[in-house]
Amino acid sequence: MGIYVIKMPDIGEGIAEVELVEWHVKPGDVVAEEQVLVDVMTDKANVEIPSHVTGKVISIAGKPGDLIAVGAEIIRLEVDGKGNVAEESSAPLAERRGEGDGSPPAPRRGHDAGPDRAVAPPAPRDDVTSGAAAERTTVPAQPAAPSLRTVPPSEAPPSTPARVRASPSVRRRARELQIELAEVAGTGPEGRITQEDIDAHLHRTPRGASLSAPLAFKVPPGGRFAPAAQRTDEEIVQVIGLRRKIAEKMHESKRRIPHFTYVEEVDVTALEELRAQLNKKYRADRGHLTMLPFLMRAIVRALPEFPEINARFDDDAGTLTRYGAVHIGIATQTPNGLMVPVVRNVEARDLWSCAAEVARLAEAVRRGKAARDELLGSTITITSLGSLGGIMTTPVINYPEVSIVGVNRIVEKPVVRDGTVVVRQTMNLSSSFDHRIVDGLQAASFVQALRASLEAPATMFID
């Protein structure tokens, strides 16, 4: 028998350390070649680290949330034949140091700064989303591995219980829904469980009582209710993975950018009438139009007069890059957190092209299928909470952009028009700007230009 040590491989792109997100094995487990051992996160992606040997886990390094340097040991396996370490160094790190628990010491946390701490270089400026999406890739577990692996792990040896195959996002969603993955039929490659399988399982197995069922209600004897029991439980939840990246991006944006928010009410009655007519006539052939494509069109029409708003500010270099192309980020909520896919070259698209691309990208990020290039390079962002949009919001700018347009819900309200009270459909736009670059007058004028287009939608299509 020998000892095989797997170290954190060099993923490239200047990455010096990664965050441990989720272990798929524990000491004592038998793992097969190509079986995924652990998920880690870089500044740009979730990465699966597989084993390329069969063996028994002796020890693992660290716990979810810990940072581990490239080249550091992450796992030790007992293998048949000769391993890849010298016999005198084959004992787990803790035993060689006299600690005796069989596990290497946990890697340093991200804030435990020290003179010998490996510091990851800052992410390139293109990694700009406030919830930078995790692109899933698989890399070889050792630098000498012959090729990148993108296939699911192979079957474990017959003596090992079958391992449920699922991505971290699927596992996280299953935990949130209290679903045992072993009970879910996987339809992906080699039985891998997908988001669609979770949805199908939910349809087959309704969770909880039907909301439409009548509730049984009995008055206790004497007509009195016992007081509710006091609760003293607490739960500490470690913020790791994509959620931590979102937190870091939000903090960076608010720390660097002096935000100011401008809110304006827009009468969208005519726009909604036009949208209904277009959907009635063209929906079967061209697809459904929401409010967003019209807002995207209005933004494209307004930006030539306000080029500093379609821009990104490098405050370290003191340079502002203004773009002719309009690449609009669409803030999208996913099971894993906020992601911002990018609709590129909106200036060259019509309403239906915008609508189709928004729908395609939203589906891709919710399923964890978005490519890295689809999540980078936006020049201005739209954020919307749909029917939950509230009266107003104060959206956080998608650093290093300088503006973000927020959409609030559409409501019917009485409005005075030509001395008469009439019912109109109105919506607030809540837009935030980087006050270092965009002055108040410029911001207000830009939003008023959006308002003019949205209130008279026909003008958006006049050259």
Secondary structure, 3 states (H helix, E strand, C coil): CEEEEEECCCCCCCCCEEEEEEECCCCCCEECCCCEEEEEECCCEEEEEECCCCEEEEEECCCCCCEEECCCEEEEEEECCCCCCCHHHCCCHHHHCCCCCCCCCCCCCCCCCCCCCCCCCCCCCCCCCCCCCCEEEECCCCCCCCCCCCCCCCCCCCCCCCCCCECHHHHHHHHHCCCCHHHCCCCCHHHCECHHHHHHHHHHCCCCCCCCCCCCCCCCHHHCCCCCCCCCCCCCCCCCHHHHHHHHHHHHHHHHCCEEEEEEEEECHHHHHHHHHHHHHHHHHHCCCCHHHHHHHHHHHHHHHCCCCCEEEECCCCEEEECCCCCEEECEEECCEEECCEECCHHHCCHHHHHHHHHHHHHHHHCCCCCHHHHCCCCEEEEECHHHCCCCCCCCCCCCECEEEEEEEEEEEEEEECCEEEEEEEEEEEEEEECCCCCHHHHHHHHHHHHHHHHCHHHHHCC
